Amino acid sequence: HLRAALPEGVQQAQRILRERDRIIAQAREEAEAIVKEAQAYAEKLTRESAIAQRAEEEASRIIDEARRHSREIKMGAREYAGELLQRLEGNLQKCLAVVRQGLEELGPAGAVGDDERHEARQ
């Protein structure tokens, strides 16, 4: 009776070993799939990180360029305003010279009295 039970026990052991091998193979496949998925995700994150870094660098470059351009515009505006004020000062000096010359021509009093203005009109 023990001999009859032995082959059935061996067969059962073989089935258990086959099931174990199948489970191990399936676990190995799932583990490999998880590793591949993790690697793909890591690569995706790396690409996205590189893209984000390039975007930050480009944004920084654009901001620096805008600041440089702004400084150039301010300097140009100051130069232009300075030139206009110098021209205005020159024109005002000419006007002041004309006014002074007119006052000198009027004489020491520098003004015409009411009687003189009335006589000049007639």
C-alpha positions in Angstrom: 0.0 0.0 0.0 2.9 2.4 0.7 4.3 1.7 -2.8 1.0 2.5 -4.4 0.8 5.8 -2.5 4.4 6.7 -3.4 3.9 7.2 -7.1 0.9 9.4 -6.4 2.9 11.4 -3.9 5.7 11.8 -6.5 3.2 12.9 -9.1 1.7 15.4 -6.6 5.3 16.7 -5.8 6.0 17.1 -9.5 2.7 19.0 -10.0 3.7 21.2 -7.1 7.1 21.8 -8.6 5.6 22.6 -12.0 3.2 25.0 -10.3 6.0 26.6 -8.3 8.1 27.0 -11.5 5.1 28.5 -13.3 4.5 31.0 -10.4 8.2 31.9 -10.3 8.2 32.5 -14.1 5.1 34.6 -13.9 6.5 36.6 -11.0 9.8 37.1 -13.0 7.8 38.3 -16.0 5.8 40.7 -13.9 8.9 42.0 -12.2 10.6 42.6 -15.6 7.5 44.4 -16.8 7.5 46.6 -13.7 11.3 47.3 -14.1 10.7 48.2 -17.8 7.8 50.5 -16.9 9.9 52.1 -14.2 12.7 52.7 -16.6 10.4 54.2 -19.2 8.9 56.4 -16.5 12.4 57.5 -15.4 13.3 58.3 -19.0 10.1 60.3 -19.4 10.9 62.2 -16.2 14.4 62.8 -17.4 13.2 64.1 -20.8 10.6 66.3 -19.1 13.2 67.6 -16.7 15.5 68.4 -19.6 12.7 70.2 -21.4 11.8 72.1 -18.2 15.5 73.0 -17.8 15.7 74.2 -21.4 12.5 76.2 -20.9 13.9 77.8 -17.8 17.2 78.7 -19.6 15.3 80.2 -22.5 13.0 82.2 -20.2 16.1 83.4 -18.3 17.7 84.4 -21.6 14.6 86.2 -22.8 14.4 88.1 -19.4 18.0 89.1 -19.7 17.5 90.3 -23.2 14.5 92.3 -22.2 16.4 93.9 -19.4 19.3 94.8 -21.7 16.9 96.2 -24.2 15.1 98.2 -21.5 18.4 99.7 -20.3 19.3 100.6 -23.9 15.9 102.3 -24.4 16.3 104.2 -21.1 19.8 105.4 -22.0 18.6 106.4 -25.5 15.6 108.3 -24.0 17.9 110.1 -21.5 20.3 111.1 -24.3 17.4 112.3 -26.4 16.0 114.3 -23.5 19.4 115.8 -22.7 19.8 116.9 -26.3 16.4 118.4 -26.4 17.0 120.3 -23.1 20.4 121.6 -24.5 18.7 122.9 -27.6 15.9 124.4 -25.5 18.5 126.1 -23.3 20.3 127.4 -26.4 17.0 128.8 -27.8 16.1 130.3 -24.5 19.6 132.0 -24.3 19.0 133.4 -27.8 15.6 134.7 -26.7 17.0 136.2 -23.6 19.7 137.9 -25.6 17.0 139.4 -27.9 15.1 140.6 -24.8 18.2 142.1 -23.3 19.0 143.8 -26.6 15.5 145.2 -26.8 15.8 146.5 -23.2 19.1 148.1 -24.0 17.6 149.8 -27.0 14.8 151.2 -24.9 17.3 153.0 -22.7 18.1 153.1 -19.1 14.5 153.3 -17.9 13.7 150.1 -19.8 10.1 150.9 -20.2 7.9 153.3 -22.1 5.6 155.6 -20.1 1.8 155.9 -20.9 2.3 159.2 -22.5 5.0 158.0 -24.8 2.9 155.0 -25.9 0.0 157.2 -26.6 2.1 159.6 -28.7 3.7 156.6 -30.6 0.2 155.5 -31.7 -0.7 158.8 -33.3 
